[in-house]
Amino acid sequence: MEPAIEDHRLAQGAFSRVLSGVRDDQLAMPTPCTQWKVGDLVDHVVAGNRRIGGLDQSPLPDSVEAIRRDHELAARSAQSTFEAPDGMTRTFELPFGTIPGSVFIGLRTTDVLVHAWDLAAATGQPTDIEPDLSERMLAVARERVQPAFRGEGRPFGEEQPCDPDRPAADRLAAFLGRRVS
């Protein structure tokens, strides 16, 4: 299996594991992504997976148990889309342009992984998520996230301080603008 496809699978699995620790009463809690509550963040990840897999964009159900089922279906669909023979060469229309699957999968992997961290931090779960994958995605982010991508109205906040001895997922989150405590 191509490394990017395996990394995407790992990120989806990490999100799923963290989501399994979320309770219904936590859906309205704030997250490190200050514009989103827990339910909004989960909806963002599920909706992104649905778009990739060509699934409908129906609203998420109200219970975490049903949301978990929706996430699993959408994550499998996104994974299957990237694993398809044309998954790395087909193009995807995004708000900022058209990109090939070989680029989109890396963006999506980082997005899902960092949102797993957001979800864990918001719900009091451990944030040491997929250490090897987090190290790889941090290295990629350091290469690709330019100053023009940071700030108000942009995809990433300013890099936040983080002790270099912290887990890789914490360092990745801080690099992408999250406050790590």
Backbone bond lengths (Angstrom), bond angles and torsions (degrees), N, CA, C in turn:
res aa  C-N    CA-C-N  psi(-1)  N-CA   C-N-CA  omega(-1)  CA-C   N-CA-C  phi
1 M - - - 1.454 - - 1.527 108.91 -
2 E 1.314 116.03 137.95 1.457 121.41 178.36 1.539 109.91 -59.95
3 P 1.333 118.42 138.06 1.476 120.62 -177.62 1.526 114.09 -54.46
4 A 1.319 118.46 -40.06 1.467 120.23 -179.16 1.526 111.42 -63.81
5 I 1.314 116.65 -35.87 1.470 120.65 179.12 1.522 109.70 -69.85
6 E 1.320 117.06 -41.22 1.467 120.56 177.11 1.527 110.92 -64.90
7 D 1.331 117.39 -40.80 1.466 120.27 177.99 1.523 111.07 -61.58
8 H 1.320 116.91 -41.03 1.465 120.59 177.61 1.526 110.34 -61.86
9 R 1.314 116.70 -43.30 1.472 120.82 178.34 1.527 110.12 -60.40
10 L 1.335 116.85 -43.28 1.470 121.07 179.46 1.530 111.72 -63.09
11 A 1.323 116.94 -41.69 1.466 120.33 179.52 1.530 110.76 -64.90
12 Q 1.332 116.16 -42.68 1.467 119.21 178.06 1.529 110.65 -63.04
13 G 1.325 116.60 -40.14 1.462 120.24 177.72 1.520 112.05 -64.33
14 A 1.335 116.63 -39.39 1.466 120.70 178.26 1.528 109.86 -62.98
15 F 1.327 116.42 -44.88 1.460 119.03 179.04 1.526 110.37 -61.59
16 S 1.308 116.25 -42.68 1.463 121.12 179.86 1.528 111.40 -60.73
17 R 1.334 116.37 -43.23 1.472 119.58 179.81 1.518 111.32 -63.92
18 V 1.318 117.27 -42.20 1.470 119.37 178.71 1.526 109.56 -67.46
19 L 1.324 117.38 -42.56 1.463 120.88 178.45 1.526 111.05 -59.14
20 S 1.318 117.94 -31.90 1.475 120.57 179.41 1.524 111.46 -65.42
21 G 1.324 118.20 -18.60 1.459 121.61 178.35 1.518 114.27 -96.15
22 V 1.331 117.55 4.29 1.467 121.70 -179.71 1.524 109.69 -89.80
23 R 1.330 114.98 139.23 1.469 121.26 177.57 1.529 109.93 -105.11
24 D 1.318 116.06 158.54 1.466 121.26 178.72 1.527 112.19 -54.12
25 D 1.324 116.71 -40.32 1.470 119.79 -176.77 1.532 112.98 -72.81
26 Q 1.327 118.09 -1.93 1.458 121.34 178.55 1.529 113.14 -99.57
27 L 1.319 118.05 -6.15 1.467 120.89 -175.04 1.531 113.02 -62.14
28 A 1.316 118.38 -26.96 1.470 121.33 -179.00 1.527 112.79 -95.71
29 M 1.322 117.56 4.78 1.465 120.68 -179.48 1.524 110.98 -73.73
30 P 1.342 117.43 150.68 1.466 120.15 176.42 1.527 110.86 -70.41
31 T 1.333 115.56 159.31 1.464 121.64 177.85 1.529 108.83 -125.73
32 P 1.320 117.46 168.42 1.467 120.17 173.29 1.525 113.24 -60.93
33 C 1.318 117.63 -21.31 1.471 122.05 170.77 1.521 105.17 -83.08
34 T 1.304 116.76 92.60 1.462 121.56 -165.77 1.523 114.69 -57.98
35 Q 1.320 118.68 -21.47 1.458 119.66 179.48 1.523 112.49 -80.87
36 W 1.334 118.00 -8.26 1.458 121.05 -174.59 1.521 112.99 -126.15
37 K 1.317 114.28 142.70 1.467 122.62 166.40 1.537 106.53 -85.25
38 V 1.323 117.17 172.52 1.471 121.02 -179.18 1.527 111.21 -54.12
39 G 1.328 117.25 -48.04 1.463 120.13 -179.21 1.523 112.76 -61.58
40 D 1.341 116.94 -37.78 1.468 120.98 178.42 1.527 110.94 -65.04
41 L 1.322 115.52 -42.61 1.462 120.75 -179.39 1.529 110.47 -63.20
42 V 1.321 116.15 -45.02 1.473 120.10 178.22 1.521 109.60 -62.91
43 D 1.327 117.11 -41.92 1.456 120.84 178.52 1.536 110.85 -60.43
44 H 1.327 117.28 -40.63 1.469 121.58 178.36 1.534 110.87 -58.85
45 V 1.326 116.52 -46.50 1.470 120.25 -178.75 1.525 110.60 -67.20
46 V 1.323 116.88 -46.48 1.464 120.38 -179.37 1.533 110.36 -63.73
47 A 1.329 117.45 -44.33 1.466 120.85 -179.71 1.534 110.63 -62.26
48 G 1.320 117.02 -39.91 1.467 120.04 177.27 1.516 111.42 -62.27
49 N 1.320 116.54 -43.38 1.463 120.10 177.71 1.526 111.02 -63.82
50 R 1.327 115.97 -40.20 1.471 119.55 179.21 1.526 110.67 -62.38
51 R 1.337 116.77 -43.89 1.467 120.06 -179.95 1.523 110.95 -59.86
52 I 1.323 116.45 -45.36 1.467 120.28 179.90 1.515 110.50 -60.42
53 G 1.317 116.20 -44.59 1.457 121.05 -176.99 1.511 114.91 -83.14
54 G 1.338 117.64 -1.41 1.455 120.34 179.35 1.514 114.29 73.68
55 L 1.324 117.30 25.07 1.465 121.19 179.41 1.519 110.12 -89.53
56 D 1.340 115.57 164.50 1.469 118.98 179.77 1.533 110.09 -68.10
57 Q 1.305 115.18 160.44 1.462 121.66 -177.15 1.531 111.18 -105.76
58 S 1.333 116.67 42.77 1.459 119.54 179.09 1.525 109.91 -65.87
59 P 1.332 116.54 153.20 1.466 119.60 179.80 1.526 111.18 -62.17
60 L 1.328 114.51 152.24 1.464 119.07 176.51 1.522 109.74 -68.41
61 P 1.319 116.92 148.92 1.467 119.94 175.49 1.530 110.72 -68.18
62 D 1.308 116.56 173.19 1.467 121.49 -176.18 1.518 114.23 -84.52
63 S 1.317 117.92 -23.05 1.469 119.03 -176.31 1.527 110.55 -99.50
64 V 1.324 115.21 144.30 1.458 120.22 180.00 1.522 110.62 -62.22
65 E 1.313 117.56 -36.20 1.467 120.10 179.52 1.536 110.33 -59.20
66 A 1.316 117.40 -45.81 1.465 121.06 178.58 1.532 110.77 -69.27
67 I 1.317 117.55 -36.47 1.467 121.56 177.44 1.525 109.81 -62.04
68 R 1.334 116.68 -40.99 1.470 119.74 178.02 1.522 111.21 -59.12
69 R 1.323 116.23 -42.63 1.475 119.87 178.49 1.534 110.31 -63.22
70 D 1.339 116.67 -42.49 1.458 119.85 177.94 1.523 110.81 -62.08
71 H 1.334 116.29 -42.64 1.464 118.96 179.58 1.523 110.71 -61.91
72 E 1.308 117.29 -45.59 1.469 120.28 -178.51 1.527 111.12 -59.45
73 L 1.311 116.98 -44.47 1.469 121.09 179.12 1.529 110.39 -63.40
74 A 1.331 116.73 -47.50 1.468 120.61 -178.05 1.532 111.23 -66.70
75 A 1.341 117.12 -39.53 1.470 120.25 179.32 1.530 110.64 -64.92
76 R 1.325 117.43 -42.06 1.471 120.31 177.14 1.522 110.99 -62.96
77 S 1.324 116.73 -39.49 1.456 120.64 179.74 1.529 110.84 -65.49
78 A 1.320 117.39 -44.01 1.470 120.61 178.04 1.523 110.08 -63.06
79 Q 1.325 116.40 -44.02 1.462 120.30 -179.87 1.530 110.37 -61.23
80 S 1.316 116.59 -43.93 1.477 120.74 179.23 1.524 111.36 -62.65
81 T 1.318 117.03 -37.02 1.467 120.70 178.55 1.521 110.15 -62.89
82 F 1.330 117.29 -45.95 1.465 119.95 179.31 1.529 112.02 -69.36
83 E 1.338 117.46 -31.06 1.467 121.15 179.68 1.525 113.23 -77.94
84 A 1.318 117.98 -15.58 1.470 121.30 -178.86 1.530 109.88 -59.34
85 P 1.327 117.32 155.94 1.465 119.76 -178.74 1.531 114.05 -52.20
86 D 1.338 117.58 -32.65 1.466 120.37 179.21 1.529 112.78 -101.75
87 G 1.316 116.95 11.25 1.463 120.91 -174.41 1.516 115.25 -59.87
88 M 1.311 117.62 -32.91 1.464 120.42 -178.91 1.527 112.08 -91.56
89 T 1.330 117.04 -16.76 1.470 119.74 -176.66 1.526 113.07 -104.73
90 R 1.311 117.89 -22.93 1.469 119.20 179.59 1.517 109.57 -65.99
91 T 1.312 116.96 159.55 1.461 120.22 -179.70 1.518 110.75 -103.03
92 F 1.310 114.66 151.53 1.454 122.93 179.25 1.523 108.00 -123.34
93 E 1.322 116.03 133.33 1.466 122.40 177.33 1.523 108.23 -87.64
94 L 1.319 115.59 118.96 1.458 121.78 178.05 1.526 109.13 -120.18
95 P 1.325 118.26 163.99 1.467 119.54 -178.75 1.538 113.77 -56.21
96 F 1.307 117.59 -26.42 1.462 120.75 -177.37 1.525 113.28 -102.42
97 G 1.324 117.98 4.03 1.451 120.27 177.18 1.516 113.20 143.95
98 T 1.314 114.71 -176.26 1.462 122.43 179.59 1.518 108.33 -101.51
99 I 1.340 115.63 128.55 1.466 119.41 -179.63 1.527 110.16 -134.50
100 P 1.341 116.33 153.79 1.464 119.15 178.39 1.534 110.94 -75.83
101 G 1.309 115.18 157.12 1.458 121.00 178.08 1.514 112.79 -55.29
102 S 1.327 117.16 -33.19 1.470 120.26 -179.01 1.518 112.35 -64.21
103 V 1.320 118.20 -24.67 1.471 122.44 175.48 1.525 109.70 -92.51
104 F 1.325 115.84 -43.94 1.462 120.54 -176.35 1.522 112.12 -60.13
105 I 1.315 117.86 -38.21 1.460 120.23 -177.34 1.528 111.12 -60.51
106 G 1.325 117.89 -37.84 1.455 120.31 178.04 1.516 112.28 -67.36
107 L 1.338 116.38 -41.23 1.466 120.33 176.79 1.524 110.16 -61.88
108 R 1.310 114.45 -44.74 1.470 120.29 -177.92 1.528 111.07 -66.47
109 T 1.317 117.00 -40.08 1.463 120.80 179.12 1.521 110.47 -60.79
110 T 1.330 116.33 -47.50 1.463 120.19 179.04 1.518 110.75 -63.23
111 D 1.320 117.12 -42.86 1.463 121.26 -179.69 1.526 110.94 -59.42
112 V 1.312 116.80 -49.97 1.465 120.75 -177.93 1.534 110.22 -64.69
113 L 1.317 117.56 -42.19 1.466 121.59 -179.13 1.530 111.15 -64.24
114 V 1.325 117.49 -46.20 1.471 120.28 -179.64 1.520 110.38 -67.22
115 H 1.316 117.53 -35.46 1.465 118.70 177.11 1.530 111.41 -71.97
116 A 1.314 118.26 -25.81 1.475 119.83 171.10 1.527 108.37 -64.29
117 W 1.336 116.11 -41.27 1.469 120.12 176.80 1.532 110.26 -62.61
118 D 1.347 116.95 -46.13 1.468 121.02 178.57 1.524 110.59 -56.12
119 L 1.317 115.02 -45.67 1.466 120.66 -178.05 1.525 110.48 -64.64
120 A 1.319 116.43 -43.13 1.473 119.96 178.18 1.529 110.77 -62.68
121 A 1.318 116.72 -46.60 1.470 120.30 -179.22 1.526 110.89 -62.35
122 A 1.325 117.25 -40.80 1.461 121.60 -177.76 1.520 112.61 -67.60
123 T 1.322 116.70 -31.15 1.471 120.49 -173.49 1.525 113.10 -107.72
124 G 1.340 116.55 12.73 1.458 120.50 174.92 1.516 114.89 73.28
125 Q 1.322 117.35 26.15 1.463 121.45 178.41 1.529 109.65 -98.30
126 P 1.327 117.60 161.64 1.469 120.12 177.41 1.534 111.00 -59.71
127 T 1.327 116.00 140.19 1.468 121.09 -178.50 1.525 113.11 -102.63
128 D 1.301 118.22 5.12 1.465 121.41 177.38 1.528 107.34 -81.59
129 I 1.320 115.38 79.52 1.464 123.02 -170.63 1.522 110.21 -103.16
130 E 1.335 116.51 127.17 1.469 122.54 174.80 1.530 111.69 39.94
131 P 1.339 117.86 70.07 1.473 121.02 -173.39 1.531 114.99 -53.73
132 D 1.316 118.63 -45.59 1.472 119.88 -178.53 1.523 111.32 -67.16
133 L 1.310 116.56 -44.59 1.461 120.89 177.66 1.526 110.19 -62.72
134 S 1.316 117.36 -42.51 1.465 120.79 179.17 1.524 111.17 -60.94
135 E 1.322 117.58 -39.65 1.477 120.69 176.68 1.523 110.62 -62.79
136 R 1.339 116.90 -43.81 1.463 119.99 179.88 1.529 111.31 -64.59
137 M 1.329 116.75 -43.32 1.460 119.72 -178.49 1.533 111.03 -70.20
138 L 1.330 117.61 -31.60 1.461 120.42 175.28 1.527 110.11 -64.93
139 A 1.319 117.08 -43.14 1.471 120.49 178.45 1.524 110.64 -61.68
140 V 1.319 117.31 -42.85 1.463 121.56 178.89 1.530 110.04 -65.24
141 A 1.327 116.77 -44.64 1.467 120.25 -179.70 1.526 110.91 -61.69
142 R 1.319 116.95 -40.49 1.469 119.66 178.78 1.530 111.28 -61.52
143 E 1.321 117.42 -32.27 1.468 121.31 177.77 1.523 112.64 -76.66
144 R 1.336 117.25 -35.55 1.468 120.29 -167.85 1.520 115.95 -104.21
145 V 1.313 118.17 -26.11 1.465 119.29 -176.55 1.527 108.69 -82.55
146 Q 1.314 114.28 106.40 1.463 122.35 -178.32 1.531 109.94 -90.99
147 P 1.330 117.68 159.63 1.472 120.35 177.84 1.536 113.44 -53.67
148 A 1.313 117.89 -32.63 1.465 121.18 179.83 1.530 112.65 -65.21
149 F 1.331 117.94 -16.87 1.459 121.86 179.88 1.519 112.45 -89.08
150 R 1.334 117.53 -0.48 1.465 121.37 -173.98 1.521 111.45 -111.45
151 G 1.321 114.72 145.91 1.461 120.35 173.39 1.514 112.59 118.18
152 E 1.311 115.06 -178.61 1.462 122.95 -177.76 1.525 110.50 -55.34
153 G 1.342 116.18 129.37 1.450 121.34 178.56 1.519 114.89 75.83
154 R 1.318 116.85 8.74 1.463 121.28 -179.52 1.529 108.61 -115.69
155 P 1.334 117.03 168.38 1.468 118.98 -174.48 1.538 115.13 -63.21
156 F 1.341 117.79 -28.18 1.469 119.94 -173.63 1.517 111.00 -129.79
157 G 1.342 114.03 147.10 1.455 119.49 172.46 1.523 109.71 -81.65
158 E 1.305 114.93 178.78 1.459 120.08 176.24 1.524 109.36 -67.70
159 E 1.319 116.34 145.28 1.459 120.61 177.84 1.530 109.02 -56.86
160 Q 1.319 115.88 137.26 1.460 122.39 -179.15 1.524 110.03 -105.60
161 P 1.332 116.86 154.37 1.461 118.64 178.57 1.531 111.18 -65.30
162 C 1.317 115.07 144.82 1.461 120.67 177.60 1.521 107.99 -157.98
163 D 1.300 116.04 128.46 1.466 121.48 178.50 1.526 109.24 -58.25
164 P 1.327 117.66 131.93 1.477 119.90 -178.54 1.526 113.61 -64.65
165 D 1.324 117.95 -12.57 1.463 121.15 177.36 1.525 112.76 -87.22
166 R 1.331 117.63 -4.66 1.465 121.06 179.22 1.531 109.71 -69.58
167 P 1.317 117.62 159.98 1.467 120.35 176.15 1.531 111.16 -56.79
168 A 1.316 115.24 153.67 1.466 121.10 -177.33 1.522 112.42 -58.01
169 A 1.322 118.08 -37.79 1.469 119.80 179.97 1.526 110.84 -64.37
170 D 1.326 117.79 -36.41 1.465 120.95 176.14 1.527 110.15 -65.13
171 R 1.335 116.83 -43.37 1.468 120.45 179.89 1.526 111.15 -65.75
172 L 1.329 116.84 -37.85 1.455 120.62 176.85 1.534 110.07 -64.08
173 A 1.313 116.90 -46.49 1.462 121.16 179.46 1.539 109.95 -59.50
174 A 1.317 117.78 -45.52 1.466 121.21 179.40 1.518 110.68 -63.78
175 F 1.315 117.72 -41.55 1.460 120.27 178.84 1.519 111.17 -60.28
176 L 1.327 116.47 -35.27 1.463 121.00 -178.36 1.529 112.86 -89.56
177 G 1.338 116.91 8.71 1.458 120.27 170.63 1.507 117.50 106.60
178 R 1.325 117.74 5.56 1.469 119.66 179.05 1.522 110.28 -88.81
179 R 1.323 115.86 144.41 1.467 120.77 173.47 1.529 107.69 -81.18
180 V 1.316 115.46 124.32 1.460 122.01 -179.00 1.513 107.38 -106.90
181 S 1.328 116.26 124.04 1.474 118.20 -179.15 1.511 111.14 -106.25
